[in-house]
Amino acid sequence: QNIPVCCKMFLPRAARQAGVSSRRFSSAGFVASLRSKAAKLRGGATPVVLPESQDPRVIKCAQILLAEKLALPILLDASGKLKAADVPAGAEVYCPSSDRRLDKYAELFYELRKHKGLSLEEARATATDPLYFAGLMLRAGDGSCCVSGSVSSTADVLRAAFQSVGAKEGLKTISTTMLMVFPDKVLSFADCGANQNPNAEQLADIAVATALSHSLLVGESAKVALLSHSTKGSASHADVSKVKAAGEILRSRNLDFVFEDELQLDAAIVPSV
C-alpha cells in the first residue's frame, strides 16, 4: 500500500508495442549521463540551495559540485557560525535573517499563507528558517533546486516545501519519488516518504508526478503501474478498489504516458508473468 506507483524505464515487448523505446543500459552510464546533463545546464552554474550548511557532508557536497563543475552551491548559514575557511571557493553563502531579500520573501510567504491566518510578522520570522528561506528562493526564481534532509526530519522538509514551494500546477498532492538504479534498468517508486495511505485522487496525482520526474531524470517515457496486492481481479478488497478508482481518474485526464492499474509488482516488471 505504501509503494503504490512504479515507473519503469526499460521495457519488454509489451512496452515496445506501446511505443516506448528501449536501448542498451548500464547503471554507471546512467549516473554518468546525469552528471553530464548537470554540467551542461547553465555551464555547470545551476544554483543549488543547500540549507543545512552545519553538516560537514553538505560542505563536502558543495566541494564536489564545484570541483566537477556540476552546479553552483548556495549555502544557507542561519547560525552565522560557518567559518570562511570551510566555505569552498566559488560557493555562495547567505544568512537568511540578514539577507537583503528577506522582506521580499516574507511578503511572498505572507501572500501564500495569509488565508491560514498568518501575519506578516509571523511570515518574516518563518522566512528566516533555512528550509523555508530555501523554498522561497525557489518560489522567487532565485534557485533551481534545493537539497535537504541530512539534518532536518522528513516531516520538516516536506512541510517547508509544501508551504513555500507548493504542488505542481494541476496537482493537489505533494509526493516523493525514489529512483532505484539497477545494473540493467531504472525504476521509480512512489510514494515512499510522504503519503502513508493515499486516496484514489492522491494516487492519481502521485502517478502523474512520478511519471514526470522519471521522464525528466531518466530521459525516457515512463510506463506506470499502480501497484496492488491484486492483479486484475485476483483479489477483492477496499484497497484494490481504490487503486482501480485511481486508474479511472488517470484515464479521465488524457495523459501522455502509458499506465495500468491493479498490478502486483511481478506482473508489472516481469515479462513472463
Summary of the structure (lengths in Angstrom):
residues: 273
radius of gyration: 20.9
end to end distance: 20.8
largest distance: 62.6
contacts: 836
relative contact order: 0.15
helix: 45%
strand: 14%
